């Protein structure tokens, strides 16, 4: 494989206007055909890195270059809300300044590459989350980029979709940089890791597969901690001697000054040890306790097969502490079922009157992006008078004071997910409706979220394509739309 460099960062620094530093003199290079993972905790600036690579953002200092003016294509995390009303044909057309004469043939090739089989006159917003994930990748591929950027590409994909994506990436000849929280997925094709450290804004490059790179990172942390522990012991010993000799006068005072200077130099030599990604604190979702009986009644569902919806009778009821898993392949109608339940748009599914519904939508449809974070939280509160409680809940989800006055649109996708969970806590719902609640969420938070869901005392309906997450959740019943 060619060793020619395709992408280079040369002492690149970047910060937003509000003085939020993201990169500090970052330098690295990526060769043609490499498969690289970009890591960093939520809010570290991973998506910002992608925007710097595409040229959407310009660095404050340093240079970013793509060899021979190579092209860059991005498969984003989510489809822009403004594009949801476009047809698939119209959406693909927005990828070009001048529409190719063979656009229909190119669309077919791109959709075939990602295993997306839907009519191209379909409205983008009518596609399932998994189909939209495939469309995002096809949109990037149709531009035939030299560098392909994938931002959380497994979100909403079922097992078949993930397997297809893996096969594609392994066979793909061009350069790929991926942001993902799916460790097993990344380990199948990753050759190197770029780690974006949120604490010092440095970029570190580690060679090897995903798990090998993580092992190297952990070993480095252990070495740095050991070195610092030895230095701290020596520093404390010197400080004790400085205090002792400083009170003796004469030559002893000179020795104390010399030891003090040496101590300062030793403190400068301490290594800044990488800090683990912060995790959210353990939390509970209080339930509404003034409702009784059947909270949810499902008498029929629409199952989408061969692009047609068919009404199918079922019998499902949920009471307090009932847990229902909705399963089935991408595009069969799982998210459509949850939306119709929450919105009350179909007679086949009903929620008990007076029930507060906590809905985690995979596309964050419950969030008003023009709201400030503060107002978004306040609007969700069951009791909106206790602002101090609201701020404490937000802090548990790493939503600090500096974020409160920003618009929701300013947040990273991971931070939007944590905001959605904070809203559920403040809402005290009688019914939890969770549609892919691990999308965009840092893997360190997922065990804490699973524990909170398990402790929840109300009724719950869940869609998730993450088996290791579902295994952590107590499930009473499974409605498999694929088997209807």
Secondary structure, DSSP 8 states (H G I E B T S, - for coil): ----EEEEEEEEEEE-TTS-EEEEEEEEEEETT-EEEEE--TTSSHHHHHHHHHTSS--SEEEEEEGGG--EEEE-SS--GGGTTSBHHHHHHTT-SS--TTHHHHHHHHHHHTT--S-TTSBGGGS-HHHHHHHHHHHHHTTT-SEEEEESTTTT--HHHHHHHHHHHHH--SEEEEE-S-HHHHHTT--EEEEE-TTT--EEEEES-HHHHHHHHHHHHHHHHHHHHHHHHHHHHHHHHHHHHHTT-THHHHHHHHHHHHHHHHHHT--------------------S--S-SEEEEEEEEEETTEEEEEEEEEEE-TT-EEEEE--TTSSHHHHHHHHHHT--TTEEE-TT--EEEE-TT-TTS-TTSBHHHHHHHH-SSTT-HHHHHHHHHHTT--HHHHTSBGGGS-HHHHHHHHHHHHHHHT-SEEEEESTTTT--HHHHHHHHHHHHH--SEEEEE-S-HHHHTTS--SEEEEGGG-
